[in-house]
Amino acid sequence: MFYVKRITYYISILVGVILFSFIIFHAIPSDPARIILGPNAGEQQVETLRKELGLDKPLQQQLTRYVSRVILLDFGKSYTDNRSVYHEVFQKFQISLVLVTLTLFFTFFYTLFVISSSKNINRGIEIVNFMLVSTPTFFSGIIIAILTFLFYPFTSFSGEFQSTADVLYMLPPALVLALYPMAILARILKQEMEKLNDSPFVVCARAQGLSELRIRFEHILKNALIPLLAALSNQLPMLFTGAFIVEIIFSLPGIGSLLIKSILQKDFPMLECIIILNGIVFVLINLIFETIYPVIDRRITKQYAQK
Amino acid sequence: MSCSRKVEKTTSQLIIGQESEPERLSPLTIKDPQTFRIAWQIYEGLLGLDVNGKIVPKIAESWETEDNKTWIFHIREGIKFHTSEIFDTPDKTRIVTAHDVLYSYTRFCSSEAYPSFVITDSIKGASEYNAKKVDSVEGLKVIDDYTLQIELNKPEPFFINRITTPWIAIFPREAENVKFKDKWGLQIAVGTGPYQLISKTDNEIIMGKNADYWNKQKMPKIEKLIFRIVKNDQVRFMGLTENKIDLMVLPNKLFSVVFDSERRLNDKYRKGFNLKTISTFNTHTIGTNIKKIPDVHLRRAMFYGTNRHEMVEKTLYGYGDVMGGITPPGMNGYMPLFENIFNPEKAREELKLSHYDGKEIELLVHDLANSEEIGQIFQKQMRNIGINISLTKLDYNSNIVRMVKGEAALFSMFFEFVFSSPEPLLINLFTTAKIPVPNFWQYSNKNIDKKLEELRYSSDRQESVAICADIEKEIMQDAPAVFLYRQKYIVMFSNKFRNLKVNAHNHYMFEELEMAE
């Protein structure tokens, strides 16, 4: 029942996103036919295209047509060069997915390093975290891009994952993208773990003579994971479309840069698809995390059941 | 970001740093100048333009007309399309014939073609085809395998100046075969040009020399072209200075880094790099909607009160030619129209004669081509003579929509002209029949309409372009727009290469590029 409720909730969110994506681009005062044909096309030509695109039809009819096409994953063609929106977005999404996965790797290893580090370097870690959080991405991006250019052997991306070099090229941009979540998540986890350090169950574990490492990773970490995962579930969807600065600096053709390009070109079919994809990513991430929470802490399922 | 990894650097390889991801390499939909730089290595038109602005034969070996209304083009025999999977022949290619020209021109007349405006008004039956009223273009006719006839609506001695751009390219009909339609322009692009596409992704486009290129005298000397996308200007420039890129167009914001105080190449770059200044058929302008500003004295006040030199200095580091009219310098028949355009005294006199009441006039600016900066300078200059301007910044597309609807009193605009002579340019931009597109200023003058129509019957080209200059001068008396300058582009490239040639259509003729050694 718990999952049925959650899935129903998320489906309603998706329906909302689809409606929102339709309404927002039909509410903006714009003329897609003129955008497609450019400033030199005659009014007659523009009018003909408007009819072809169905833009002369009542809004209700347009909405019905739009929803039925979205259900069939038919997002139409790009306004700018007629390419298939679905294929284009899917292709860029793959690149973003690899970038985000590598970002998570960096975040994971840094967080692991922070929680296993000794108390002596706590102050140093705090300073590093503060710097990572407060450095704007465009600045850290440029610095790392220049350093990469000078010292890193893999400095070109073919546009597809044709070889290991293409994946290795993604490491520096993934590092830039990871700087913020790395600092935030490590700080949250560290604080949570410190908070739990003097809890009765930890004292009890120590009294039982368990090793400090075991207490730390088996007892404290398990209980500190929920706030960490909650923060991560918030960060993840943002990484997909919020990566545009990194993507532009490192010339990565991901979803973020496609989003910016489509906004500038008013390529509405592309934007609609990106918004819906973002909605799906948000829903999936939340569903995954909501599935993980009860596994880590069974009290959560009980709480839902009581509600 | 960029460097050489997958393709080893050889002596005959040129890596070009591109500013943005390329569009689909389909001649019908390309509109971005950076994609033109790539696509025009692959595609060619019937005619071309050399670096001196002279029309040169390309796929058409010769052409003739008796009445300037019916044009016969003789297609060069033996030109082959690039080898590609789209051809179902043993050698994966075939000879270009007049049927291909007919097919390509018909497609360029269709509503799907972004550059349809270049020929649709001229060719008989093209407008009807564009409006999907008929199935073929009446004026296009194949005489035999190597002869094509183009019949126009009206005589146009300057018709060939419409088709010197590689934009109106000849491509094979197999391209739009259902089997290849989705790949066309993305993984497949087939033309007759000096280079053929090897691979294309959003980050890298690789081309190889076309060994079967028809023009043996202009056989490419560089074996391979690699267009690498490096979006960030600083990173791209670093790629150039680190020899990981061989050529890039300098964005304005890097001028202060590259040039010294005397506007010469900085000492540290002089040893390893060359600069090439490119002058294309472009113009930057502040257009006026005459219906919104019907007072000619007010328009003239703006025209004379604009210090174009200041704009060129501040926005382009001096790399621009000040213009008073629409015809850009270098275009066939260009004549400097005004000795001293900036004349604040005259501007104030005109303002006194006007009925201007001090109200703010809205100027639309956009996100491209220094538009906002130009707007700010214009605003300041107008304030100096007593005209209040308010700026509204929109994205380029919204700007166009408002401009076409006639909602903006003033608008910042730039044109990269595809015509190579002033007649089609003036006819397109200033005849009443062309309101509102592309006569954005809604300029209507029966006398000018008549004079422009008479150009169709002038068989002496020299006389024709001289008449154009007179017409343009007369139009400018009505000041429908404040034409500002023609921007020059600066290309910085490694001194391992020489003989970089770029024509006024902004066509990079990489086939003429040579290794310096």
Interface residues (C-beta under 8 A of the other chain):
Chain A: P29 S30 D31 R34 I35 L37 G38 P39 N40 A41 G42 E43 Q44 Q45 T48 L49 E52 T80 D81 N82 R83 S84 H87 I142 A145 I146 T148 F149 L150 P153 F154 T155 S156 F157 S158 G159 E160 Q162 S163 A165 Y169 I248 I249 F250 S251 L252 P253 S257 K261 L264 Q265 K266
Chain B: M1 S2 C3 S4 R5 K6 S20 E21 E23 R24 S26 T29 I30 K31 S111 E112 Y114 P115 S116 F117 S127 N130 A131 K132 D182 G185 L186 T201 D202 N203 E204 R228 I229 V230 K231 N232 Q234 V235 M238 G239 E242 K244 D367 D395 Y396 N397 S398 I400 V401 M403 V404 P436 V437 P438 F440
